[in-house]
Amino acid sequence: DYKLFPLPLIRGSVSGIGIEPRAAGAALDLVPDGDGRVSFAFGPTVRLRTSRTGDIKDPVVAAAGKLDTAVEVGGSAGISVSGVLNPYDSLSFNIDTLWDVAGAHDGMTVNPSVTYFTPVSRGAGISLSLSAEHGDEAFNEYYYSVTPAQATASGLPVYDAGSGFNKLSANLLVGVDLDGDLANGGLALFAIGGYSRMIGDAEKSPFVALRGDADQFLIG
């Protein structure tokens, strides 16, 4: 099933364990929800990172070589406060910390986020999320540095990326319940629009500055 009041817009549960979607992964919430205004979330999270692992369309980036798929495992913790501006809205803070266990980048990422959800009618709701990604030196080096060997193969300049925040994102999600009642579960239609901005050493990387774009858009 899924619940839309007063939690973030998409949240499933199986046998009382909460399931929240992540990019190419998911997080589990092992803390039971109470009846008060404040609720907590804590549990494991996992994601697959397949950046530059498949068919690379840009010939210069392709010449630099493919990367390995990262399997990132870690933990997620959060707190949600309901009834902020109206009786049915919620403001949630969350942080995911993940480590690569597949031997790809062998690094760590920290992903903080804040989400505000509110219904706009009995059968529709919106959720605005702001998030960031911080990569340690191993992570940022793997995805954003250009090694001498990669520079020779591709013609890109050698570049050494250090640790730090590499991305800021904003996503707006709209949900419409097909039976007109958000509170009772069932089928719903969703639309999402998002914007991400590469920052720091990631933005300056030749893969982004010369062959890509620091501005990224999402619609679905």
Disulfide bonds with the S-S distance in Angstrom:
none
